[in-house]
Amino acid sequence: MTQDPDHPVLRLGDVAHGGHVVARTDDGRVVFVRHGLPGELVRVRLTDADPAASFWRADVTEVLEPAPGRRDAHVWPAADAARAASEGRSPLGGAEFGHADLPTQRELKRRVLTEQLSHLAGHDWDGTVREAPGESADGTGWRTRLHLDVAPDGTPGMHPHRSEDLAPLTDMPLATDAIRRLAPWSLRLEGAERVDVAAPANGQQPLLHVSLRADAGEARTHALRERLGAWGAQNGVSVTARSADHRRIGTWAGTDEVRETLAVPEVAGLAPGALEWRVSPTGFWQIHRAAPGTLARAVLEAAQLRPGETVWDLYSGAGLFTAVAALAVGETGAVFAVEGSPVTSADAAHNLADVPHVTSVRGDVARVLTGRGGGRRGGSRGAGSRAASSGATSRRNEAWAPRPPRPDVVVMDPPRAGAAKEVLAAVDQAGPRAIVYIACDPAALGRDLGRLRRRGWRIDRVEAFDLYPNTHHVEAVALLGRDS
């Protein structure tokens, strides 16, 4: 077969971390290909082919020999690489596995997680990637959060993978029905640089948050406020806006928060009930509608918390795991939570302000644990009273954080890049009976578990959950123990 140097035909090999499959050109060059499946014969468009690079990148443009598991139609036409090529554009990012059926997607994620745990942690894992409760048949309708960038003319859109180009949208099938009904991509947002939409899985009032451009000006800002304020009132949506200098957030319609709720997981020792969290417009919350319940249950089942125990909740976000841990250890126990984001930490402090056995600290996790400063005490957080407190910040919230108590269990949910080495060292030195590590990146998980294994910890179990269907991402919860 005659090869076009810019559009070669390649036989795809195994899946690799990051949403790629690996191929080689006729001269042995490694190419990381998106939108393919192992074993397929495909034509690709080279997107990064620097002769000096150690590897190239490419997108599939035509499938010559499909593999079992390839869908007849992509779940999101705008992200379909072959369709995009036929239309002379690049596929949008955000659904790079949407060409494969869900069992095939989960098998690919299982292979990646298995390889990363083996290579980086020396751990042989033979588990499976489990679907979330109530998942749709095609893995759509799960995103309760959506971020869109806004072009200078006010058109919202999304970017193709590794591209600065901004393409407009007509739909986003991975989003929940609540977001799709609002169709934020159809709004004209002159004066904004980005827009974020949150639609709680409990059906409570959604929120649209705009970040203003540096050059928005008073007249455009006023016009945008009038238009979005009316739109929010008409559609039952709260609208907030962050100033161009990022220092102020104004409420243009409704309230300046969303309310997330969770039924208490049915784990031994916990009484049934409901938990509630306030989440600010720029605060963090799990994206999949079933993720909070799925992960809370997995953490509780792994940790096996006992009344009276002390828990560290590191990178604690708005307090999801803080709240359920506080219920599990009871008033005779204690939870010490640390979160670096000022906004999310403020949410946490507000939400659990009336739970005396929770201490919430805002600051860099490594600095707080090592006693090098950088943390402030922040009341309590997330949902422990099953109703949010609206109390004002007290004087003690301005005090420097106390020294962390000795933990019985450490729960940690670091960002995608993983935990800092200093954090892992501090956790090891604290000597808990168990560590529960939540990860959304297999490579970071493997690396950090490998570091803990070299410190004498053993990996007792790893559970994996498909909380990002139609993407390459996978969530995992690992339990580590140590021989006494």
Secondary structure by P-SEA (a helix, b strand, c coil): ccccccbbbbbccccccccbbbbbcccbbbbbcccccccccbbbbbccccccccbbbbbbccccccccccccccccccccaaaaaaaccccccccccccccaaaaaaaaaaaaaaaaaacccccccccccccccccccccccccbbbbbbccccccccccccccbbbbbcccccccaaaaaacccccccccccbbbbbbbccccbbbbbbbbcccccaaaaaaaaaaaaaaaaaacbbbbbbcccccbbbbcccccbbbbbbccccccccccbbbbbbbccccccccccaaaaaaaaaaaaaacccccbbbbbccccccaaaaaaaaaacccbbbbbbbccaaaaaaaaaaccccccbbbbbccaaaaaaccccbbbbccccccccccccccccccccccccccccccbbbbbcccccccaaaaaaaaaacccbbbbbbccaaaaaaaaaaaaaacccccbbbbbcccccccbbbbbbbbbbcc
